[in-house]
Amino acid sequence: MSADGAEALWTFSQAFTSSFQASCTELATRLKVADADSVHSIAGEIQALNKRLTEATGRLPSYDQRQNELQLKALEKSLEELRSSTTGKTKFAFKRKIKIPASASTETATATCSGECTSDTSFNNIYDIQNSILILGIVDGSIMLHNLTNCVVVAGCHQFRMHNSTAVDAYLDITSNPIIESCDQVRFGMYPSELKMTTDQPPLVTENHTEFPFLPQDFSHIRATPSPNWRALEEDKLVHDWPLSETNYTVQLERVLPRPKI
């Protein structure tokens, strides 16, 4: 990088971080006195900050990136607390809870959320899911997943974040870079064309992550080397026959779920 380029990058990072942190401080102050009528407005502003930070990824020093991310997480936590105190949480549930064969590595394949999940048009937070296929469709806003194990996720969204999760295959249609943190054994693929309303699906990726229209960001591996916690879904591991059959969920789960590696 030339001296002029390095100086421009430094100037950008200083200006961005100063502006971003000022916005976070202002929102944190408002959250302390906010009521139910303010939830959607503040959620939209946090979403906008999320977008700004994602778009700046790669142009900020790793320390500044991490500090900005921590501030954003604190705002999101405060927002969730505000929602809980004003409107309560909405239970998020699927329809079926089924068993898979005793010979399988997991005893139960559950299609119900074991925790509480909050969902609105701006944020979709899902917690504590195991051994499940989540077809979330195209949503307007962000999807945030917490504590998933041995799952397949199909989602289209503006922002995608996943925390504290293991063995997750994520098929995404996303306008920014997906973010993972404290995750391992994550594999990414493209949103299935069979589940889209249009047929303009890009080609499915292979092992080369440069073929993605997005580049996953691992906030637990902020280094120049590739993250060991995610990779592209290999061609022979991709699910091609969407939508899955509703006649035999036991077989579908056994075939599709990634299975954690010990």
SVG drawing of the C-alpha trace seen along z (x, -y; Angstrom):
<svg xmlns="http://www.w3.org/2000/svg" viewBox="-47 -12 51 60">
<polyline fill="none" stroke="black" stroke-width="0.4" points="0.0,0.0 1.3,-3.5 1.9,-6.1 -1.1,-8.1 -3.3,-5.0 -2.2,-4.2 -2.9,-7.8 -6.3,-7.7 -7.1,-4.5 -6.0,-5.9 -8.0,-9.1 -11.1,-7.0 -10.7,-4.7 -10.3,-7.7 -13.3,-9.5 -15.5,-6.4 -14.7,-5.3 -15.3,-8.7 -18.6,-9.0 -19.7,-5.5 -18.9,-5.7 -20.7,-9.0 -23.8,-7.4 -23.5,-4.4 -23.2,-6.7 -26.2,-8.7 -28.4,-5.6 -27.2,-4.1 -28.4,-7.3 -31.8,-7.2 -32.2,-3.5 -32.0,-4.3 -35.1,-6.4 -36.9,-4.8 -40.5,-3.4 -42.4,-1.0 -43.1,-3.6 -39.4,-4.1 -38.5,-0.4 -39.0,-0.3 -37.3,-3.6 -34.2,-2.7 -34.1,0.8 -33.9,-0.8 -31.1,-3.1 -29.2,-0.1 -29.7,1.7 -28.3,-1.2 -25.2,-1.2 -24.9,2.5 -24.9,1.9 -22.3,-0.9 -20.0,1.3 -20.3,4.3 -19.6,2.1 -16.5,0.7 -15.1,4.2 -11.6,4.5 -11.0,0.8 -10.6,0.6 -7.8,1.7 -8.7,4.9 -8.8,3.3 -11.2,0.5 -13.3,3.1 -13.6,5.2 -14.4,2.2 -17.1,1.0 -18.5,4.5 -18.6,4.6 -20.5,1.3 -23.0,2.6 -23.5,5.8 -24.1,3.7 -26.8,1.7 -28.5,4.8 -28.5,6.3 -30.1,3.1 -32.7,3.1 -33.6,6.7 -34.0,5.7 -36.2,2.8 -38.4,5.1 -38.7,7.6 -39.7,4.9 -42.2,3.3 -43.8,5.9 -42.3,9.3 -40.9,11.9 -42.8,13.9 -42.4,17.6 -40.9,18.9 -41.8,22.5 -41.9,25.0 -44.6,27.7 -42.9,31.0 -40.7,32.8 -39.5,36.1 -37.1,38.9 -34.4,40.2 -33.0,43.7 -31.1,44.8 -28.1,45.6 -27.7,41.9 -25.2,39.7 -27.9,37.5 -30.7,38.9 -33.5,36.4 -34.1,34.2 -36.2,31.3 -38.2,28.8 -39.2,26.6 -37.3,23.7 -36.1,24.6 -35.7,21.0 -37.5,17.7 -37.1,16.0 -37.9,12.4 -39.0,11.5 -40.1,8.3 -39.6,6.7 -36.2,5.3 -34.6,8.0 -35.1,11.7 -33.4,13.3 -33.4,17.1 -32.0,18.9 -31.1,22.4 -31.9,24.7 -30.5,28.2 -30.8,30.8 -33.2,28.8 -33.7,27.4 -34.7,23.7 -36.1,22.4 -36.6,18.7 -37.2,17.4 -36.5,13.8 -36.9,11.4 -36.7,7.6 -33.9,6.8 -31.4,8.8 -31.2,12.4 -29.3,13.1 -28.8,16.7 -27.5,17.8 -26.5,21.2 -27.3,23.4 -26.0,27.0 -26.2,29.4 -28.6,27.3 -29.3,26.2 -30.3,22.6 -31.8,21.2 -32.3,17.4 -32.3,14.3 -31.7,11.0 -29.7,7.8 -27.5,8.8 -26.7,12.2 -25.0,12.9 -24.4,16.1 -22.9,16.5 -21.8,19.5 -22.9,22.1 -21.4,25.4 -22.0,27.5 -24.3,25.2 -24.8,25.2 -26.1,21.7 -27.6,21.2 -27.8,17.4 -29.0,14.7 -27.5,11.6 -26.6,8.1 -23.6,7.8 -21.0,10.0 -22.3,12.6 -20.7,12.5 -19.9,15.3 -18.4,15.2 -17.5,18.0 -18.6,20.5 -17.0,23.6 -17.7,26.1 -19.8,23.6 -20.3,24.1 -21.8,21.6 -23.7,22.0 -26.0,20.0 -29.8,19.6 -31.5,22.5 -33.0,21.3 -35.8,23.8 -37.0,21.7 -36.8,18.3 -39.6,16.6 -37.3,15.8 -34.8,17.8 -31.8,15.5 -29.9,17.6 -26.1,17.3 -24.2,20.5 -23.6,22.7 -20.2,22.2 -17.4,24.8 -14.5,24.9 -13.1,21.6 -14.7,18.9 -13.9,16.2 -16.9,17.5 -19.2,16.2 -20.9,12.9 -20.2,12.3 -17.2,13.0 -18.0,14.4 -16.3,12.4 -15.2,14.4 -14.9,12.0 -13.1,14.7 -10.4,14.9 -9.4,11.3 -6.1,12.2 -4.7,12.2 -4.9,16.0 -8.1,17.8 -10.5,18.6 -10.5,22.3 -14.1,22.0 -15.9,21.8 -15.6,22.9 -17.7,23.2 -20.1,26.2 -18.5,28.7 -20.4,29.6 -21.2,33.1 -22.5,31.8 -24.9,29.3 -28.6,30.0 -30.1,29.8 -33.6,31.2 -35.3,28.3 -38.0,28.0 -37.5,31.1 -40.2,33.7 -42.7,33.6 -43.4,37.3 -40.3,38.6 -38.7,36.1 -36.6,38.7 -34.8,39.5 -34.5,35.9 -32.9,34.9 -30.5,37.9 -29.4,37.0 -29.2,33.2 -27.9,32.3 -24.2,31.6 -23.3,33.5 -20.8,32.0 -17.3,33.3 -15.9,34.1"/>
</svg>
